[in-house]
Amino acid sequence: MCRIDENSFYLRYTVNPKGEESAYLVHFKEVWDNGYTIDSYTLGNKRIGFEDASWTGVNPNVQNLGTRILGRYFYRWSKLVEDCKFEIEKMAKKSATPYNNEWQDGDFLYIDMAYKLAEEDNDDDYNGPDLYLVRITDSNPENPMGVDIVIDKYDLYYKNEPSSQKEFLECSQWIYNIPKEIYDNAKNIIDKVYSELMMEIKKKVIK
């Protein structure tokens, strides 16, 4: 095994027995005798996750990291992900209209978590998009249900099944109505970016 180089980049692409693809991109920013700091992206099941972390007490040697790649590829793919988040946020903000404070089946909502967190002084130095887009499926005033699109520092994905929206019942000042087209377009943008990333990643590892 070789020691991981500082400021190095790796790509790992896998397909499980069910034929489901996944990929892992990692930038080792700093490396020391028993640890490292990383930025990484994980792709799988139409979901893109991000992590910035520092690990101590681990072996800084190359262990099943996959294919070493040039930094320009990591930065290009990172930019695709982050640009996607900003594009959806801009689209949602532009189309948002005041929320009427009444949960209705079939409503499409934009929940501005960045504004909510700023008001609560819960600031982790992240200034990027932080939002939910929600299709309301059950307007039960005690526990409304909806299908989420999640966009924040660590996640870019959409759900296919309803989940509880109860935590937002008292958050009307951060909620806006949006047209159905915006919600649908956001899903299409995520699909497009995910597919583009996977296509480019496979070209790097499948010869």
Secondary structure as the mmCIF struct_conf table of DSSP 4:
data_model
#
loop_
_struct_conf.conf_type_id
_struct_conf.id
_struct_conf.beg_label_comp_id
_struct_conf.beg_label_asym_id
_struct_conf.beg_label_seq_id
_struct_conf.end_label_comp_id
_struct_conf.end_label_asym_id
_struct_conf.end_label_seq_id
STRN STRN1 ARG A 3 ARG A 3
HELX_LH_PP_P HELX_LH_PP_P1 ILE A 4 ASP A 5
TURN_TY1_P TURN_TY1_P1 GLU A 6 ASN A 7
STRN STRN2 SER A 8 VAL A 15
TURN_TY1_P TURN_TY1_P2 PRO A 17 LYS A 18
STRN STRN3 GLU A 21 TRP A 32
TURN_TY1_P TURN_TY1_P3 ASP A 33 ASN A 34
STRN STRN4 GLY A 35 GLY A 44
TURN_TY1_P TURN_TY1_P4 ASN A 45 LYS A 46
STRN STRN5 ARG A 47 THR A 56
BEND BEND1 GLY A 57 VAL A 58
STRN STRN6 ASN A 61 ASN A 61
BEND BEND2 ASN A 64 ASN A 64
STRN STRN7 THR A 67 ILE A 69
HELX_RH_AL_P HELX_RH_AL_P1 GLY A 71 SER A 95
STRN STRN8 THR A 97 PRO A 98
BEND BEND3 ASN A 101 ASN A 101
TURN_TY1_P TURN_TY1_P5 ASP A 105 GLY A 106
STRN STRN9 PHE A 108 ASP A 112
HELX_RH_AL_P HELX_RH_AL_P2 MET A 113 GLU A 119
TURN_TY1_P TURN_TY1_P6 GLU A 120 ASP A 121
BEND BEND4 ASP A 125 ASP A 125
BEND BEND5 GLY A 128 GLY A 128
STRN STRN10 LEU A 131 ASP A 138
BEND BEND6 PRO A 141 ASN A 143
STRN STRN11 MET A 145 ILE A 151
BEND BEND7 ASP A 152 TYR A 154
STRN STRN12 ASP A 155 TYR A 158
BEND BEND8 ASN A 160 GLU A 161
STRN STRN13 SER A 163 SER A 164
HELX_RH_3T_P HELX_RH_3T_P1 LYS A 166 PHE A 168
TURN_TY1_P TURN_TY1_P7 LEU A 169 GLU A 170
HELX_RH_3T_P HELX_RH_3T_P2 SER A 172 TRP A 174
STRN STRN14 ILE A 175 ASN A 177
HELX_RH_AL_P HELX_RH_AL_P3 LYS A 180 VAL A 205
#
